[in-house]
Amino acid sequence: MNNIKKILKSFFTKDNLLLIAILLLASFFRLYKIADYMTFLGDEGRDVLKVYEILHGELTLLGPTSSVGGFFLGSIYYYFMAPFLWIFNYDPVGPAVMVALFGIATVFLVYKVSSIFFNKRIAVFASALYAISPLIASYSRSSWNPNPFPFFSLLSLFVIYEAIKRSSLKLFFLAGILLGIAMQLHYLALFLGAVIFFYMLFAVLYKSKLNKAFVDLAKNYLVVFVGFLIGWSLFIAFEIRHNFLNIKNIIDFVFHSGNTGSGAGFFQTISDVFFRLFGRSVFAFPAPEHFTRYGSLVINVWTIFIFLSAVLSTALLIFYFYKSLKTKDDNFYKYSLLLFWLVVGIILFGFYKKAIYDYYFAFLFPLPFILVSLLLNFIWENKKYIKSFSKIIALGLFVIIFAINLQGAPFRYPPNRQLNQAESIADFVMTKTDAKPFNFALISGGNSDHAYRYFFTIWNHSPTTIEYPGKDPQRKTVTDQLFVVCESPLPCYPIGHSLWEIAGFGRAEIAGEWDVSVVRIYKLVHYKGE
């Protein structure tokens, strides 16, 4: 009994209770009504369809398609999804819960890394703000391959940090595996790889004499690369089997395609990325299309607050880095890691000439929270200039930032219920098929029909896909009925539509028309004439 009391007493310390409270807060922001607020459109439907096939024995080495370039990622994200889709009995909310758990684990990592690097106060500031950030939370509430990226980014960088400090080949190997996994989640892992490359170069040159440094670098790079190949192995296996098809497409896109566009200038891009990285993540700064909700005065004050916080946080990091470089202490490794993570990560965006979306910052997401918390801690401890008001000012700034984030909580707004809508629409179509074979089409502004097809599939009544005449000259894949879901704004008329799923059905007439949820559904049958 005494031993149990000792264990409980050691567990329920002030620090542990704070961590538990932060993790509970993070869980609430990620799991509360997740089924009502999660995104479930064509891409999400495509992914659960693939995972459904995996769970039924159709294994794959190829993952989701990238957002640009027409090439694919590795399939590891599908295998992350698989146990959760199975546990939730093929309910698509399962993979969304998986992403939420990765998000909660990232909050824990932010706390642990911050406490190891600095102190518990910075850990509490950084993890609490990360836990409730509307941008971060929104990306942790839906199943999408880039969404677990912050977890692997922070973990791989921390492992590299420990590997360099301990001169551990095992940790270099583990960091390579984590980087390979990240590469299967999104190709912005290339930016993360660049951060790791330059950090290792600088840190090893700092740590070792010149002759030994090159030997150590070669050895460490080799071990990281071997680990990376293992982490990326599912994709590599596909490439070997298919003559490196995707790698050729990636190279062609980067060096020979005009699709990279002209975009903004280098310095304009990196200044925009720098502001958005802090503004959108830590300070819940709205996207430009929402400025009218607040008024110009609020936006201007908000902008100045973000700019000052970002600049002062970065300046403080540079100061600490310079101080550790001058004194040659072990603090150099953590400050140089944070500095390379920030500088290399942002500068690389200057060379990217297409639109830069918020989720592109995923490999940087934890960083601004740590840096802003470092600034708050500096104010808290700075009694020389601010004296007795230092703690009040630091705590007041934290409360202001915390409150700003609370006002943007994702579940403060009406839920989209996309999952429920897709299921109810698919169920309505099912009731109108009379359990007979049918073809299916979706008229949309850019969505695909996979979300609906997923429900048809798990209900064992998949629509027949109409094949082209060269593959199906006898038109056996054309059934007696075609159901068309129209997501586009009305008027939406399917007769004579150029979409292949409709055109391939042949001359048709409307046999039924219904408004269901937010769409209009048409039943087409073959034209019988007068």
Kinemage of the C-alpha trace (Angstrom):
@kinemage 1
@onewidth
@group {chain A} dominant
@subgroup {mainchain}
@vectorlist {calphas} color= white
{ca met a 1} P 0.000 0.000 0.000
{ca asn a 2} L 2.830 2.377 0.875
{ca asn a 3} L 4.501 1.653 -2.468
{ca ile a 4} L 1.277 2.498 -4.305
{ca lys a 5} L 1.010 5.788 -2.400
{ca lys a 6} L 4.597 6.646 -3.298
{ca ile a 7} L 3.970 5.893 -6.984
{ca leu a 8} L 0.798 8.003 -7.012
{ca lys a 9} L 2.526 10.824 -5.168
{ca ser a 10} L 5.441 10.813 -7.619
{ca phe a 11} L 3.054 10.741 -10.564
{ca phe a 12} L 0.656 13.459 -9.442
{ca thr a 13} L 3.249 16.182 -9.235
{ca lys a 14} L 2.557 19.769 -10.253
{ca asp a 15} L 4.416 19.318 -13.556
{ca asn a 16} L 2.624 16.081 -14.411
{ca leu a 17} L -0.776 17.539 -13.570
{ca leu a 18} L -0.082 20.496 -15.865
{ca leu a 19} L 0.959 18.136 -18.655
{ca ile a 20} L -2.154 15.999 -18.159
{ca ala a 21} L -4.347 19.113 -18.261
{ca ile a 22} L -2.693 20.269 -21.490
{ca leu a 23} L -3.107 16.837 -23.102
{ca leu a 24} L -6.770 16.741 -22.053
{ca leu a 25} L -7.212 20.189 -23.598
{ca ala a 26} L -5.484 19.008 -26.781
{ca ser a 27} L -7.720 15.930 -26.846
{ca phe a 28} L -10.844 18.047 -26.492
{ca phe a 29} L -9.804 20.373 -29.341
{ca arg a 30} L -9.086 17.402 -31.621
{ca leu a 31} L -11.741 14.836 -30.732
{ca tyr a 32} L -14.834 16.847 -29.768
{ca lys a 33} L -17.562 16.085 -32.336
{ca ile a 34} L -14.858 14.984 -34.779
{ca ala a 35} L -17.344 13.099 -36.978
{ca asp a 36} L -19.414 16.276 -37.481
{ca tyr a 37} L -16.482 18.571 -38.316
{ca met a 38} L -14.075 16.303 -40.201
{ca thr a 39} L -13.440 16.781 -43.901
{ca phe a 40} L -14.793 13.927 -46.002
{ca leu a 41} L -14.692 14.683 -49.715
{ca gly a 42} L -13.287 12.904 -52.743
{ca asp a 43} L -9.682 12.642 -51.546
{ca glu a 44} L -10.709 11.242 -48.182
{ca gly a 45} L -13.073 8.813 -49.900
{ca arg a 46} L -10.250 7.701 -52.223
{ca asp a 47} L -8.018 6.978 -49.245
{ca val a 48} L -10.531 4.923 -47.281
{ca leu a 49} L -11.385 2.996 -50.462
{ca lys a 50} L -7.707 2.073 -50.839
{ca val a 51} L -7.459 1.091 -47.187
{ca tyr a 52} L -10.640 -0.983 -47.503
{ca glu a 53} L -8.962 -2.848 -50.357
{ca ile a 54} L -5.802 -3.331 -48.255
{ca leu a 55} L -7.873 -4.798 -45.426
{ca his a 56} L -9.363 -7.204 -47.964
{ca gly a 57} L -6.007 -8.441 -49.197
{ca glu a 58} L -5.190 -5.995 -52.009
{ca leu a 59} L -1.884 -4.634 -50.715
{ca thr a 60} L -0.290 -1.641 -52.400
{ca leu a 61} L 3.081 0.091 -52.508
{ca leu a 62} L 1.693 3.342 -53.897
{ca gly a 63} L 0.063 6.015 -51.789
{ca pro a 64} L -1.960 9.189 -52.415
{ca thr a 65} L -1.217 11.500 -55.311
{ca ser a 66} L 0.628 14.745 -54.626
{ca ser a 67} L -1.210 18.048 -54.899
{ca val a 68} L 1.026 19.150 -57.806
{ca gly a 69} L 2.924 17.428 -60.576
{ca gly a 70} L 0.821 14.295 -61.020
{ca phe a 71} L 3.138 11.963 -59.079
{ca phe a 72} L 2.478 9.810 -56.031
{ca leu a 73} L 3.657 9.362 -52.468
{ca gly a 74} L 4.524 6.174 -50.650
{ca ser a 75} L 1.759 4.067 -49.154
{ca ile a 76} L 2.709 4.158 -45.468
{ca tyr a 77} L -0.141 6.527 -44.648
{ca tyr a 78} L -2.616 3.903 -45.859
{ca tyr a 79} L -1.065 1.373 -43.486
{ca phe a 80} L -1.303 3.901 -40.642
{ca met a 81} L -5.009 4.236 -41.450
{ca ala a 82} L -5.740 0.518 -41.785
{ca pro a 83} L -5.984 -0.569 -38.106
{ca phe a 84} L -8.148 2.431 -37.247
{ca leu a 85} L -10.549 1.878 -40.136
{ca trp a 86} L -10.821 -1.771 -39.043
{ca ile a 87} L -11.278 -0.970 -35.327
{ca phe a 88} L -14.037 1.516 -36.187
{ca asn a 89} L -15.783 -1.095 -38.355
{ca tyr a 90} L -15.012 0.752 -41.612
{ca asp a 91} L -16.383 4.055 -40.354
{ca pro a 92} L -14.199 6.790 -41.933
{ca val a 93} L -14.081 8.567 -38.580
{ca gly a 94} L -11.501 5.958 -37.489
{ca pro a 95} L -8.595 7.352 -39.563
{ca ala a 96} L -9.574 10.880 -38.475
{ca val a 97} L -9.207 9.748 -34.856
{ca met a 98} L -5.788 8.352 -35.784
{ca val a 99} L -4.707 11.775 -37.039
{ca ala a 100} L -6.085 13.365 -33.854
{ca leu a 101} L -3.973 10.967 -31.769
{ca phe a 102} L -0.893 11.969 -33.771
{ca gly a 103} L -1.827 15.585 -33.017
{ca ile a 104} L -2.106 14.886 -29.284
{ca ala a 105} L 1.223 13.037 -29.386
{ca thr a 106} L 2.759 16.109 -31.061
{ca val a 107} L 1.545 18.289 -28.173
{ca phe a 108} L 3.281 15.873 -25.801
{ca leu a 109} L 6.450 16.058 -27.919
{ca val a 110} L 6.384 19.865 -27.890
{ca tyr a 111} L 6.188 19.728 -24.092
{ca lys a 112} L 8.980 17.160 -23.689
{ca val a 113} L 11.371 18.738 -26.198
{ca ser a 114} L 10.807 22.210 -24.755
{ca ser a 115} L 11.377 20.972 -21.196
{ca ile a 116} L 14.573 19.132 -22.222
{ca phe a 117} L 15.871 22.096 -24.211
{ca phe a 118} L 14.811 24.799 -21.748
{ca asn a 119} L 12.510 24.490 -18.730
{ca lys a 120} L 9.022 23.475 -17.634
{ca arg a 121} L 7.649 26.993 -18.000
{ca ile a 122} L 8.551 27.187 -21.685
{ca ala a 123} L 7.210 23.656 -22.104
{ca val a 124} L 3.847 24.658 -20.618
{ca phe a 125} L 3.616 27.856 -22.687
{ca ala a 126} L 4.532 26.148 -25.966
{ca ser a 127} L 2.444 22.973 -25.571
{ca ala a 128} L -0.631 24.807 -24.239
{ca leu a 129} L -0.656 27.216 -27.179
{ca tyr a 130} L 0.033 24.379 -29.631
{ca ala a 131} L -2.836 22.393 -28.080
{ca ile a 132} L -5.470 25.044 -28.862
{ca ser a 133} L -4.151 26.704 -32.039
{ca pro a 134} L -7.125 26.741 -34.460
{ca leu a 135} L -4.911 26.078 -37.481
{ca ile a 136} L -3.063 23.194 -35.834
{ca ala a 137} L -6.239 21.724 -34.357
{ca ser a 138} L -8.119 21.910 -37.667
{ca tyr a 139} L -5.384 19.887 -39.393
{ca ser a 140} L -5.602 17.337 -36.565
{ca arg a 141} L -9.314 16.640 -37.020
{ca ser a 142} L -9.380 15.019 -40.476
{ca ser a 143} L -7.638 12.139 -42.170
{ca trp a 144} L -5.160 13.526 -44.694
{ca asn a 145} L -1.610 12.356 -45.382
{ca pro a 146} L 0.210 15.642 -44.496
{ca asn a 147} L -1.542 15.960 -41.134
{ca pro a 148} L 0.756 13.674 -39.050
{ca phe a 149} L 3.805 15.441 -40.574
{ca pro a 150} L 4.497 17.761 -37.569
{ca phe a 151} L 4.923 14.727 -35.296
{ca phe a 152} L 7.555 13.132 -37.518
{ca ser a 153} L 9.239 16.463 -38.206
{ca leu a 154} L 9.745 17.339 -34.535
{ca leu a 155} L 10.640 13.774 -33.562
{ca ser a 156} L 13.226 13.343 -36.339
{ca leu a 157} L 14.896 16.682 -35.498
{ca phe a 158} L 15.005 15.856 -31.795
{ca val a 159} L 16.512 12.437 -32.544
{ca ile a 160} L 19.159 14.091 -34.765
{ca tyr a 161} L 19.927 16.495 -31.912
{ca glu a 162} L 20.384 13.597 -29.497
{ca ala a 163} L 22.406 11.641 -32.072
{ca ile a 164} L 24.887 14.501 -32.490
{ca lys a 165} L 25.193 15.106 -28.755
{ca arg a 166} L 25.749 11.416 -27.988
{ca ser a 167} L 27.611 10.543 -31.239
{ca ser a 168} L 25.108 7.687 -31.589
{ca leu a 169} L 24.924 5.871 -34.922
{ca lys a 170} L 21.747 4.120 -33.745
{ca leu a 171} L 20.022 7.470 -33.327
{ca phe a 172} L 21.273 8.708 -36.712
{ca phe a 173} L 19.793 5.538 -38.204
{ca leu a 174} L 16.477 6.114 -36.403
{ca ala a 175} L 16.378 9.734 -37.600
{ca gly a 176} L 16.841 8.502 -41.174
{ca ile a 177} L 13.907 6.101 -40.792
{ca leu a 178} L 11.704 8.904 -39.447
{ca leu a 179} L 12.711 11.137 -42.360
{ca gly a 180} L 11.859 8.352 -44.814
{ca ile a 181} L 8.413 7.984 -43.226
{ca ala a 182} L 7.925 11.749 -43.455
{ca met a 183} L 8.848 11.608 -47.155
{ca gln a 184} L 5.980 9.169 -47.686
{ca leu a 185} L 3.598 11.650 -46.069
{ca his a 186} L 4.543 14.713 -48.130
{ca tyr a 187} L 7.375 15.788 -50.420
{ca leu a 188} L 7.993 18.855 -48.256
{ca ala a 189} L 10.034 16.366 -46.244
{ca leu a 190} L 12.716 17.415 -48.752
{ca phe a 191} L 12.807 20.745 -46.887
{ca leu a 192} L 13.066 18.850 -43.604
{ca gly a 193} L 15.895 16.785 -45.094
{ca ala a 194} L 17.713 19.989 -46.047
{ca val a 195} L 17.376 21.272 -42.463
{ca ile a 196} L 18.849 18.025 -41.155
{ca phe a 197} L 21.662 18.057 -43.723
{ca phe a 198} L 22.841 21.589 -42.910
{ca tyr a 199} L 22.371 21.170 -39.170
{ca met a 200} L 24.476 18.002 -39.165
{ca leu a 201} L 27.150 19.700 -41.279
{ca phe a 202} L 27.393 22.713 -39.003
{ca ala a 203} L 27.124 20.805 -35.700
{ca val a 204} L 29.702 18.133 -36.580
{ca leu a 205} L 32.159 20.741 -37.884
{ca tyr a 206} L 31.663 22.620 -34.615
{ca lys a 207} L 32.116 19.502 -32.500
{ca ser a 208} L 35.087 17.816 -34.169
{ca lys a 209} L 38.460 18.805 -35.545
{ca leu a 210} L 38.483 19.363 -39.312
{ca asn a 211} L 40.058 16.041 -40.359
{ca lys a 212} L 37.896 13.994 -38.007
{ca ala a 213} L 34.812 16.041 -38.851
{ca phe a 214} L 34.779 14.937 -42.492
{ca val a 215} L 35.106 11.287 -41.483
{ca asp a 216} L 32.325 11.658 -38.915
{ca leu a 217} L 30.124 13.508 -41.408
{ca ala a 218} L 30.539 10.875 -44.099
{ca lys a 219} L 29.740 8.113 -41.625
{ca asn a 220} L 26.747 9.912 -40.118
{ca tyr a 221} L 25.312 10.915 -43.481
{ca leu a 222} L 25.642 7.325 -44.699
{ca val a 223} L 23.836 5.925 -41.648
{ca val a 224} L 21.037 8.519 -41.957
{ca phe a 225} L 20.721 7.722 -45.670
{ca val a 226} L 20.457 3.974 -45.028
{ca gly a 227} L 17.762 4.629 -42.423
{ca phe a 228} L 16.011 6.956 -44.861
{ca leu a 229} L 15.931 4.241 -47.530
{ca ile a 230} L 14.318 1.870 -45.047
{ca gly a 231} L 11.733 4.472 -44.008
{ca trp a 232} L 11.018 5.171 -47.683
{ca ser a 233} L 11.209 1.496 -48.669
{ca leu a 234} L 7.564 0.995 -49.695
{ca phe a 235} L 7.843 3.777 -52.259
{ca ile a 236} L 11.287 2.587 -53.410
{ca ala a 237} L 9.944 -0.932 -53.911
{ca phe a 238} L 7.230 0.433 -56.196
{ca glu a 239} L 9.764 2.523 -58.127
{ca ile a 240} L 12.078 -0.440 -58.684
{ca arg a 241} L 9.166 -2.514 -59.991
{ca his a 242} L 8.010 0.306 -62.319
{ca asn a 243} L 11.293 1.633 -63.700
{ca phe a 244} L 11.380 4.641 -61.319
{ca leu a 245} L 8.272 6.140 -62.917
{ca asn a 246} L 7.433 8.616 -60.127
{ca ile a 247} L 11.022 9.722 -59.579
{ca lys a 248} L 11.280 10.512 -63.311
{ca asn a 249} L 8.032 12.487 -63.112
{ca ile a 250} L 9.307 14.428 -60.091
{ca ile a 251} L 12.566 15.301 -61.859
{ca asp a 252} L 10.668 16.295 -64.987
{ca phe a 253} L 8.316 18.494 -62.946
{ca val a 254} L 11.162 20.275 -61.122
{ca phe a 255} L 13.535 20.827 -64.043
{ca his a 256} L 11.520 20.695 -67.254
{ca ser a 257} L 7.963 21.716 -66.459
{ca gly a 258} L 6.635 25.229 -66.732
{ca asn a 259} L 4.151 24.407 -63.972
{ca thr a 260} L 6.244 25.983 -61.250
{ca gly a 261} L 5.056 29.402 -62.412
{ca ser a 262} L 6.689 32.764 -61.845
{ca gly a 263} L 5.102 33.727 -58.516
{ca ala a 264} L 6.336 36.419 -56.140
{ca gly a 265} L 9.949 37.479 -55.679
{ca phe a 266} L 12.354 35.607 -53.415
{ca phe a 267} L 12.415 38.109 -50.530
{ca gln a 268} L 8.705 38.823 -50.809
{ca thr a 269} L 7.989 35.113 -50.499
{ca ile a 270} L 10.187 34.467 -47.475
{ca ser a 271} L 8.880 37.560 -45.656
{ca asp a 272} L 5.318 36.389 -46.319
{ca val a 273} L 6.156 32.867 -45.113
{ca phe a 274} L 7.884 34.235 -42.002
{ca phe a 275} L 4.845 36.314 -41.049
{ca arg a 276} L 2.310 33.595 -41.865
{ca leu a 277} L 4.268 30.922 -39.996
{ca phe a 278} L 3.908 32.861 -36.751
{ca gly a 279} L 0.653 34.640 -37.551
{ca arg a 280} L -1.468 31.747 -38.779
{ca ser a 281} L -0.216 29.178 -36.262
{ca val a 282} L 0.543 30.917 -32.952
{ca phe a 283} L -1.678 34.013 -33.217
{ca ala a 284} L -4.684 32.651 -35.184
{ca phe a 285} L -4.367 35.468 -37.743
{ca pro a 286} L -7.243 35.212 -40.237
{ca ala a 287} L -6.879 34.549 -43.947
{ca pro a 288} L -7.281 37.708 -46.097
{ca glu a 289} L -10.795 36.755 -47.201
{ca his a 290} L -11.938 37.003 -43.553
{ca phe a 291} L -10.454 40.441 -42.763
{ca thr a 292} L -13.851 42.126 -43.130
{ca arg a 293} L -15.081 40.322 -40.002
{ca tyr a 294} L -12.709 42.332 -37.814
{ca gly a 295} L -12.197 45.783 -39.325
{ca ser a 296} L -8.988 47.476 -40.419
{ca leu a 297} L -7.959 48.755 -36.958
{ca val a 298} L -8.089 45.292 -35.371
{ca ile a 299} L -6.220 43.758 -38.314
{ca asn a 300} L -3.503 46.436 -38.159
{ca val a 301} L -2.971 46.042 -34.401
{ca trp a 302} L -3.018 42.259 -34.777
{ca thr a 303} L -0.424 42.465 -37.576
{ca ile a 304} L 1.909 44.672 -35.530
{ca phe a 305} L 1.596 42.359 -32.507
{ca ile a 306} L 2.486 39.331 -34.644
{ca phe a 307} L 5.348 41.095 -36.407
{ca leu a 308} L 6.934 42.285 -33.165
{ca ser a 309} L 6.536 38.889 -31.505
{ca ala a 310} L 8.027 37.054 -34.492
{ca val a 311} L 10.962 39.443 -34.896
{ca leu a 312} L 11.759 39.581 -31.177
{ca ser a 313} L 11.503 35.775 -30.865
{ca thr a 314} L 13.874 35.321 -33.789
{ca ala a 315} L 16.258 37.992 -32.486
{ca leu a 316} L 16.334 36.297 -29.084
{ca leu a 317} L 17.125 32.964 -30.722
{ca ile a 318} L 19.986 34.546 -32.696
{ca phe a 319} L 21.283 36.171 -29.497
{ca tyr a 320} L 21.260 32.854 -27.608
{ca phe a 321} L 22.891 31.116 -30.573
{ca tyr a 322} L 25.662 33.723 -30.771
{ca lys a 323} L 26.176 33.541 -26.998
{ca ser a 324} L 26.468 29.731 -27.028
{ca leu a 325} L 28.825 29.895 -30.025
{ca lys a 326} L 31.028 32.372 -28.191
{ca thr a 327} L 31.088 30.447 -24.906
{ca lys a 328} L 31.323 27.064 -26.683
{ca asp a 329} L 28.859 25.310 -24.394
{ca asp a 330} L 26.396 22.499 -25.119
{ca asn a 331} L 23.536 24.981 -25.553
{ca phe a 332} L 24.932 25.496 -29.033
{ca tyr a 333} L 23.328 22.275 -30.260
{ca lys a 334} L 19.762 23.210 -29.340
{ca tyr a 335} L 19.989 26.834 -30.462
{ca ser a 336} L 21.653 25.934 -33.752
{ca leu a 337} L 18.976 23.293 -34.392
{ca leu a 338} L 16.174 25.805 -33.871
{ca leu a 339} L 17.981 28.429 -35.962
{ca phe a 340} L 18.638 26.072 -38.901
{ca trp a 341} L 15.078 24.782 -38.676
{ca leu a 342} L 13.765 28.342 -38.987
{ca val a 343} L 16.216 29.865 -41.474
{ca val a 344} L 16.653 26.921 -43.868
{ca gly a 345} L 12.964 26.027 -43.682
{ca ile a 346} L 11.817 29.544 -44.585
{ca ile a 347} L 14.506 30.323 -47.181
{ca leu a 348} L 13.682 27.189 -49.166
{ca phe a 349} L 10.164 28.523 -49.707
{ca gly a 350} L 11.747 31.437 -51.551
{ca phe a 351} L 12.622 29.054 -54.389
{ca tyr a 352} L 9.094 27.634 -54.600
{ca lys a 353} L 7.072 29.604 -57.122
{ca lys a 354} L 3.587 28.152 -56.811
{ca ala a 355} L 0.921 29.030 -54.245
{ca ile a 356} L 2.023 28.284 -50.688
{ca tyr a 357} L -0.762 26.872 -48.531
{ca asp a 358} L -0.809 26.799 -44.737
{ca tyr a 359} L -0.334 23.037 -44.544
{ca tyr a 360} L 3.004 23.425 -46.353
{ca phe a 361} L 4.316 24.751 -43.024
{ca ala a 362} L 3.575 21.413 -41.317
{ca phe a 363} L 7.254 20.531 -40.880
{ca leu a 364} L 7.714 23.919 -39.149
{ca phe a 365} L 4.510 23.958 -37.079
{ca pro a 366} L 6.022 23.284 -33.609
{ca leu a 367} L 8.853 25.806 -34.059
{ca pro a 368} L 7.101 29.210 -33.710
{ca phe a 369} L 5.363 28.020 -30.524
{ca ile a 370} L 8.727 27.159 -28.985
{ca leu a 371} L 10.260 30.475 -30.073
{ca val a 372} L 7.382 32.634 -28.811
{ca ser a 373} L 7.445 30.720 -25.514
{ca leu a 374} L 11.189 31.352 -25.314
{ca leu a 375} L 10.426 35.072 -25.616
{ca leu a 376} L 7.722 34.885 -22.919
{ca asn a 377} L 10.153 33.113 -20.619
{ca phe a 378} L 12.791 35.788 -21.280
{ca ile a 379} L 10.302 38.469 -20.232
{ca trp a 380} L 9.272 36.402 -17.188
{ca glu a 381} L 12.869 36.086 -15.949
{ca asn a 382} L 14.083 39.544 -16.970
{ca lys a 383} L 14.017 41.383 -13.651
{ca lys a 384} L 16.897 43.636 -14.612
{ca tyr a 385} L 14.845 45.862 -16.911
{ca ile a 386} L 11.224 44.998 -16.183
{ca lys a 387} L 11.685 44.293 -12.460
{ca ser a 388} L 8.657 43.069 -10.495
{ca phe a 389} L 6.285 43.407 -13.435
{ca ser a 390} L 8.132 40.823 -15.573
{ca lys a 391} L 5.988 37.865 -14.526
{ca ile a 392} L 2.767 39.844 -14.881
{ca ile a 393} L 3.703 41.042 -18.384
{ca ala a 394} L 4.770 37.558 -19.528
{ca leu a 395} L 1.667 35.913 -18.095
{ca gly a 396} L -0.532 38.673 -19.512
{ca leu a 397} L 0.896 38.200 -23.015
{ca phe a 398} L 0.392 34.438 -22.724
{ca val a 399} L -3.239 34.948 -21.681
{ca ile a 400} L -3.819 37.340 -24.603
{ca ile a 401} L -2.388 34.854 -27.123
{ca phe a 402} L -4.322 32.022 -25.486
{ca ala a 403} L -7.573 34.014 -25.684
{ca ile a 404} L -6.964 34.928 -29.341
{ca asn a 405} L -6.635 31.249 -30.145
{ca leu a 406} L -9.730 30.295 -28.181
{ca gln a 407} L -11.902 32.619 -30.268
{ca gly a 408} L -10.956 30.649 -33.392
{ca ala a 409} L -11.741 27.159 -32.050
{ca pro a 410} L -12.954 25.003 -34.989
{ca phe a 411} L -16.083 23.789 -33.212
{ca arg a 412} L -17.339 27.322 -32.442
{ca tyr a 413} L -18.861 27.378 -35.916
{ca pro a 414} L -21.648 25.150 -37.305
{ca pro a 415} L -20.351 21.708 -38.333
{ca asn a 416} L -20.054 20.766 -42.014
{ca arg a 417} L -21.221 17.160 -41.406
{ca gln a 418} L -19.605 16.127 -44.693
{ca leu a 419} L -19.316 12.517 -43.577
{ca asn a 420} L -22.997 12.315 -42.676
{ca gln a 421} L -24.001 14.091 -45.902
{ca ala a 422} L -21.995 11.726 -48.114
{ca glu a 423} L -23.445 8.700 -46.339
{ca ser a 424} L -27.050 9.938 -46.473
{ca ile a 425} L -26.748 10.825 -50.177
{ca ala a 426} L -25.239 7.428 -50.984
{ca asp a 427} L -27.965 5.724 -48.926
{ca phe a 428} L -30.689 7.572 -50.849
{ca val a 429} L -29.207 6.471 -54.169
{ca met a 430} L -29.117 2.900 -52.861
{ca thr a 431} L -32.834 2.989 -52.089
{ca lys a 432} L -33.600 4.096 -55.645
{ca thr a 433} L -31.525 1.400 -57.385
{ca asp a 434} L -33.995 -1.356 -56.435
{ca ala a 435} L -30.916 -3.527 -55.716
{ca lys a 436} L -30.175 -3.621 -59.444
{ca pro a 437} L -26.894 -2.791 -61.213
{ca phe a 438} L -26.367 0.921 -61.810
{ca asn a 439} L -23.897 3.440 -63.124
{ca phe a 440} L -22.937 6.498 -61.130
{ca ala a 441} L -21.674 10.017 -61.916
{ca leu a 442} L -20.890 13.189 -60.023
{ca ile a 443} L -21.154 16.714 -61.417
{ca ser a 444} L -18.971 18.909 -59.247
{ca gly a 445} L -16.706 21.921 -59.338
{ca gly a 446} L -13.626 19.849 -58.503
{ca asn a 447} L -14.630 17.094 -56.093
{ca ser a 448} L -14.415 13.405 -57.026
{ca asp a 449} L -17.036 10.732 -56.415
{ca his a 450} L -14.916 8.485 -54.168
{ca ala a 451} L -16.699 9.497 -50.953
{ca tyr a 452} L -19.990 8.138 -52.315
{ca arg a 453} L -18.355 5.124 -53.924
{ca tyr a 454} L -16.826 4.185 -50.587
{ca phe a 455} L -20.254 3.695 -49.008
{ca phe a 456} L -21.514 1.780 -52.037
{ca thr a 457} L -18.465 -0.459 -51.686
{ca ile a 458} L -18.846 -1.278 -47.981
{ca trp a 459} L -22.558 -1.908 -48.586
{ca asn a 460} L -21.579 -4.458 -51.278
{ca his a 461} L -23.405 -2.659 -54.077
{ca ser a 462} L -20.712 -0.825 -56.005
{ca pro a 463} L -21.755 1.010 -59.186
{ca thr a 464} L -20.568 -0.395 -62.488
{ca thr a 465} L -17.868 1.752 -64.068
{ca ile a 466} L -18.539 2.476 -67.743
{ca glu a 467} L -15.536 1.462 -69.829
{ca tyr a 468} L -14.471 3.064 -73.093
{ca pro a 469} L -15.674 1.347 -76.338
{ca gly a 470} L -12.198 0.021 -77.101
{ca lys a 471} L -12.216 -1.933 -73.851
{ca asp a 472} L -15.937 -2.716 -73.824
{ca pro a 473} L -17.145 -2.874 -77.464
{ca gln a 474} L -20.353 -4.696 -76.469
{ca arg a 475} L -21.168 -2.064 -73.799
{ca lys a 476} L -21.649 -4.633 -71.049
{ca thr a 477} L -20.573 -2.067 -68.426
{ca val a 478} L -23.534 0.187 -69.335
{ca thr a 479} L -26.507 -0.668 -67.099
{ca asp a 480} L -30.167 0.290 -67.416
{ca gln a 481} L -29.918 3.188 -64.934
{ca leu a 482} L -27.509 6.017 -64.211
{ca phe a 483} L -27.630 8.052 -61.006
{ca val a 484} L -26.128 11.521 -61.163
{ca val a 485} L -25.335 13.526 -58.039
{ca cys a 486} L -25.107 17.237 -58.775
{ca glu a 487} L -22.992 19.229 -56.308
{ca ser a 488} L -22.602 22.192 -58.647
{ca pro a 489} L -24.811 25.268 -58.140
{ca leu a 490} L -28.158 25.082 -59.863
{ca pro a 491} L -29.166 24.991 -62.629
{ca cys a 492} L -27.479 21.655 -63.133
{ca tyr a 493} L -28.772 19.567 -66.025
{ca pro a 494} L -27.198 16.172 -66.720
{ca ile a 495} L -28.704 15.473 -70.150
{ca gly a 496} L -25.988 15.985 -72.775
{ca his a 497} L -23.282 16.612 -70.171
{ca ser a 498} L -19.737 15.998 -71.456
{ca leu a 499} L -18.612 14.065 -68.352
{ca trp a 500} L -17.614 10.569 -69.534
{ca glu a 501} L -19.675 8.775 -66.881
{ca ile a 502} L -22.729 10.519 -68.395
{ca ala a 503} L -21.728 10.671 -72.060
{ca gly a 504} L -20.680 7.000 -71.979
{ca phe a 505} L -24.161 6.017 -70.794
{ca gly a 506} L -25.562 7.098 -74.148
{ca arg a 507} L -28.678 9.007 -75.056
{ca ala a 508} L -30.803 9.284 -71.944
{ca glu a 509} L -33.867 10.810 -70.376
{ca ile a 510} L -34.618 11.797 -66.782
{ca ala a 511} L -36.709 9.244 -64.897
{ca gly a 512} L -36.487 10.841 -61.461
{ca glu a 513} L -35.221 13.964 -59.733
{ca trp a 514} L -34.798 14.617 -55.979
{ca asp a 515} L -33.253 17.190 -53.637
{ca val a 516} L -31.299 15.379 -50.921
{ca ser a 517} L -29.257 17.192 -48.288
{ca val a 518} L -27.193 19.791 -50.203
{ca val a 519} L -27.330 18.119 -53.636
{ca arg a 520} L -29.767 17.238 -56.406
{ca ile a 521} L -29.942 13.629 -57.572
{ca tyr a 522} L -31.077 12.537 -61.034
{ca lys a 523} L -32.007 9.092 -62.241
{ca leu a 524} L -31.336 8.649 -65.961
{ca val a 525} L -32.541 5.789 -68.119
{ca his a 526} L -31.940 5.088 -71.781
{ca tyr a 527} L -33.969 7.214 -74.181
{ca lys a 528} L -36.960 5.293 -75.498
{ca gly a 529} L -38.169 7.779 -78.110
{ca glu a 530} L -41.696 8.936 -78.770
